């Protein structure tokens, strides 16, 4: 029943376009000593709905930056990013925040958990932001907590958890809202083999429900899990 509800949420949020993400003539810059420095240059990139994408490349090459730009967390210097047939350049302020909350589940490399809220409340956040509550939502959160093995710690605050436990909470929070596109930055970097497999199973279930996954990772196990591998170095020339 819960699986059916989540699948319906993902499909309802998606548009009729075959692409989850379309990038055209994208240029991303950072300022160093008040001078622009180009980080990424992407003539064209298309991610189909339901794809399982892995971004690879050395540290500092732009993997995290690319995920941030796709999520609308960083504005490009030029170019277009179209997500589920919506151009991000046409959104700003509250409209962009609402679109992001409904469209993306994000696993940040630094986790970005609310340290004053317990595990359960952190995982509930995407549901609250999109106006979903009630017994079905509560049961879904409980299911996720059990999947990541933190039932006994669900009322603990993030600072009381280990790094690996916080990472699992970050993944569960990203999945909880049923967003169609999951962006995950180094989602298994602090996990042992057993817990990494749990996270990969959660990702697999997201894909089976019709969701799209984009992961940035240095972990070798992610290469065999991915459906398509993109070396970000080709965009930093």
N, C-alpha and C positions, 0 to 999 in steps of 0.2 A: 504493500500500500504506500509506504513512504517513498519507495523507489519510483512508483508511478507518479506520485505528486511532484517529486523533484524533476523527473523527466519532462512533465508538463510545464513546469516553471521555466526550464531551460528552453524548450521549444517555443513557448509563448513569447519569450524575450527576444528571440532571434527574428531577423527580418527575412524577406524572401530572397535576398541576395545570396548567391552561392559562396561568397567570400565573407569570412569573419573580419579580416583586416586587409586593406589595400593601401599601399604606400606608393606615392608618385613624386619623383624629383625631390626627395627629402634631403635637407641639409641641416645638421645639428651642430651647434657651436657652443663652446665655453669661452669665457673671457679670461685670459691670462695676462697680467700686467696691463690691463685695460685694452688688450688687443684680442680680437676674435680668433679662436683656434678651432678649426673644423674637426669634429670628432667622428661624425658619420656622414656619408654621402651615399644615398640609396636611390638609384634611378627608378627602380620598380621592384616591388615585393608584394606578392599576394599569398595570403594564408586562407585556405579553404575552410569552411565550417567542418568541424569534426577532426581537423588535423591535429597531429601530435608532433610539435616542433621542438627541437633542441637547438639552442644557441650555444656555440662553443667559441673558444678563443682565449688568449692569455688575459690575465687580470689587467684592467685598465683599457681594454680594447673597445669597450662600448656596449657590452651585453646588457648591463643594468640600465644604461642610458636609453637603449632601444626599447626596453620594456617600459621605462618611465614615459617615453614619448608616446608610445602606443596607448598607454593608460591616460594620457592627457595630464600627467603630473609635471611634465616639462614641455615647453613650447619649442618647436623647431624654428630655425632661422628662416626656412622657406620650405615649400612643398606641401603636399596634401596627405592627410591620414584619414582614411574612411573606415569606420568601424560599424559593421552591420548596416551598411548603406547610409550612415550618418557621418558627415564631415566634421571632424573635431574642431576645425577652425570656425565653424558656425556656432559653437557653444562656448559659453563663458560663465563664470560665477556659479550661481546656484544650479543653472541648467546643466553645466558640465559636471558638477558634483553629483547631481541626481543620476545623470546618464552613467557616470563611472560606477556608482553604487549598484545600479541595476545590471550593468553589462559585464563588469570585471570582478573576479575574485583575485586578490593580490596577496602573494606570499613575499613579504619584504625580506631582504637579506638580514636586516637588523631587527626583524620581527614586528616592530612598532606596535607592541601590545600596550593596552592601557594598564599601567602598573598598579593603579588604585582599585581596579576591578578584578574580581576573581575569574578563574579560568572560564567558568560557565558563562558569565556575562560578556567576556571577550568574544566567545564563540557566537553568542546570540546577536552581537552588534549588527551584522549585515541584515538580519531579519528585521530588527527594530528600525533600521534606517529606511527600509523599503516597506514599512507598515504591515509586517506580518507577525502575528502572535497567535496565542491560543494553544490548545492541547496538541495539535499536529506539529506545530513549530517546536514546542517544548520536547516532544518525543523525538523529533529529528535531531535536536541538539544533544539530547541524552544518547542517542545512537552514535553520533560522532564522537562524543566523549569516550564512550566505551570502545569504539574502534581504535582510538589513539592510545588506549590503555591508561587513561587518567581519571577514571571514575572516582577513585579515592582522593584525588587531588582537585576535584572540580570547584571547590570553594576556597582554594588557596590563591594567594596573589602571585602574579608572575615573578616578582623578585625572590620568592621562596622556591621556585622551580629551578631545575638544572637547565643548562643551555639546550640540550636535546629535547627536554619537555616543553620548553617555550617554543621551540621550532615546531613541534607537533601541534601545539595550540594555534600557531600562526597558520598552519595548513588547514586545520579544521575550520578556523574562522573564514578562510578564503572560500572554502567549499560550502559553508553553511547557507549562504544566501541563494544558492542555485543559479548563480550568474553563468551565462553561456560561455564566457571566455575566462580561462584561468591563466594568470601570469605568475610564474613561480621563479624566484631568484635564489638559486642555491638551496633548494628545499630539503636536501638530504645531507648537507655538508657536515652537520653535527650529530648524525645518527649512526648507530651501529647497524649491522646487516639486518637484524630482525625488524627494527623499527623503520629502516629504509624500505623494506619490503611491504610494510603496512602502508606507508605513504604512497608507494607505487600502485598498490591495489586500490587505494582511494582515487588516485588519478585515473586508473583504468576504468573504474566505475563511472567517473565523470565523462570520459570519452564514450563509453558504451551508451550513455544517456543522450548522446548527441552533442556534448560540449567540445570546445576547442581548448587545447593546452599548448602554452608556450613556456618553455623552461630554459633558464640559463644555468649552466652547471659545468664544473670541472670533473664531476664524477664519471668514471668509465662505465658504470652500470647504466647510466642514463642513455648512452649511445645505443645500446641494444634494445632499450625500451622505446626509444623515439621512432616515429614514423618517417621523419625527415630531419636531417642535420644541416644547420646553416652555420658556416664559419663566418663570424662577424668581421674577420680580417678583410674579407673581400669588400666591405663597405667602409673601410678606414684608409683606403689607399689615397 
